[in-house]
Amino acid sequence: MWPLLRIHAPAALVRPCYVIFEPLDFVARLAALVPKPRVNLTRFHGVFEPNSKHRARITPAGRGKGSKKKQAATDQDERTPAERHAAITWAQRLKRVFNIDIETSEKCQGPVRIIACVEDPAVIRQILEHLRKKESEDSQAQRPPERAPPQIGLFDEA
């Protein structure tokens, strides 16, 4: 079977145009359309390009070559190169992407310190099973003692 490609022609042409490819040529042309890995598909030009000296003035975040924040940070930055190039934390990613702030307490609005990041599925399963067991024990402990339903007509005057 030969791949058949229909080309949309201007309305002035009466008949639609078709191109017949050999299978290997068709796959080669499709493969040429697939972008290379880790390449940005959006390219910015003019004042929006990354190296534009005016980009910091027009973007909401104020990032770019002419950024005053960047100039001030380079003057006062005392961090090591490893600290400057470190990836953002999971808490910062959750806040940025899903607007979930796990760095502040829901009850008192105070700061929360993250002490561990558990990624092992077996450990996560154990923690969740323990919490479910504890929750069921707590719900049973908080129930009032059972009693008989009220008897209607026991103290009614006859």
C-alpha positions in Angstrom: 0.0 0.0 0.0 1.4 3.4 -1.0 0.8 6.5 1.2 -1.4 9.0 -0.5 -1.2 12.6 0.6 -3.9 15.1 -0.3 -2.7 18.7 -0.8 -5.2 21.4 -0.1 -5.1 23.7 -3.1 -6.5 27.2 -3.6 -10.2 27.4 -4.4 -9.4 28.3 -8.0 -8.4 24.8 -8.7 -11.3 22.5 -9.4 -9.7 19.1 -8.7 -7.8 18.3 -5.4 -4.1 17.4 -5.8 -2.7 14.1 -4.5 0.9 13.1 -4.0 1.9 9.4 -3.9 4.9 8.5 -1.9 7.0 5.4 -1.5 6.6 4.2 2.1 10.2 5.0 3.0 10.1 8.5 1.5 6.9 9.2 3.4 8.4 8.2 6.7 11.5 10.2 6.0 9.4 13.3 5.3 7.4 12.8 8.5 10.6 12.3 10.6 11.9 15.6 9.3 8.9 17.3 10.9 9.7 15.9 14.4 11.7 18.4 16.5 15.0 17.5 18.0 14.9 16.6 21.7 15.3 19.3 24.3 14.9 22.1 21.7 12.5 25.0 22.5 9.7 25.1 20.0 8.9 28.7 20.7 11.4 31.2 19.5 11.2 34.8 20.5 12.4 37.7 18.3 12.9 41.4 18.8 12.6 42.7 22.4 11.3 39.4 23.6 14.4 37.4 22.6 16.5 36.3 25.6 19.5 38.5 24.9 17.6 41.7 24.2 18.7 44.5 26.5 15.1 45.8 26.6 13.4 42.5 27.6 13.6 43.3 31.3 11.5 46.4 30.8 8.6 44.7 29.0 8.3 41.3 30.6 6.2 41.0 33.8 8.9 39.1 35.6 11.5 41.7 34.7 14.0 39.0 33.5 16.5 39.7 30.8 19.9 41.2 30.1 19.1 44.7 31.3 17.5 43.6 34.6 18.3 45.7 37.6 17.6 42.7 39.9 20.3 40.7 38.0 22.8 43.5 38.2 22.2 44.0 42.0 22.4 40.3 42.6 25.7 40.0 40.8 27.2 42.8 42.9 26.0 41.4 46.3 25.8 37.6 45.5 27.9 35.7 48.0 26.6 32.2 47.1 28.8 29.5 45.7 28.4 28.6 42.0 26.7 25.3 43.0 24.1 27.2 45.1 23.4 29.7 42.3 22.8 26.9 39.7 20.9 24.6 42.0 17.4 23.5 40.8 14.3 24.8 42.6 12.9 22.6 45.4 9.8 20.5 45.1 7.9 22.9 47.3 8.7 25.8 44.9 7.7 23.7 41.9 4.3 22.8 43.5 3.7 26.5 44.3 4.7 27.6 40.8 2.8 25.0 38.8 -0.2 24.0 40.9 -0.4 27.0 43.2 -0.1 24.7 46.2 1.9 26.3 49.0 3.3 23.7 51.3 5.7 26.0 52.9 3.1 27.8 55.1 0.8 26.2 57.6 -2.9 26.1 56.9 -3.8 26.5 60.6 -1.5 29.3 61.8 -0.1 30.7 58.5 3.4 30.2 59.9 6.4 28.8 58.0 6.6 25.0 57.7 10.0 23.3 57.6 10.3 20.4 55.2 12.3 17.6 56.9 12.1 14.8 54.4 11.1 13.9 50.8 9.8 10.3 50.7 9.9 8.9 47.1 10.1 5.1 47.7 6.7 3.6 46.9 7.0 0.9 49.6 7.7 3.5 52.3 4.8 5.7 51.1 2.5 2.7 51.2 3.5 1.9 54.8 3.0 5.5 55.9 -0.5 5.6 54.3 -1.5 2.3 55.8 -0.4 3.5 59.3 -2.4 6.7 58.9 -5.5 4.8 57.8 -5.2 2.4 60.8 -4.7 5.3 63.2 -7.6 7.2 61.7 -10.0 4.2 62.1 -8.8 3.8 65.8 -9.3 7.5 66.5 -12.8 7.5 65.0 -13.8 4.5 67.1 -12.4 6.1 70.3 -14.4 9.3 69.8 -17.8 7.7 69.3 -20.2 8.0 72.3 -21.2 4.8 74.0 -24.1 3.1 72.3 -27.5 3.1 74.0 -31.0 1.9 73.3 -33.4 4.1 71.3 -35.9 6.2 73.2 -39.1 4.4 74.1 -42.1 6.3 73.1 -45.1 6.1 75.3 -43.2 4.9 78.4 -43.9 8.0 80.5 -47.0 9.2 78.7 -50.1 9.8 80.8 -52.8 7.4 80.1 
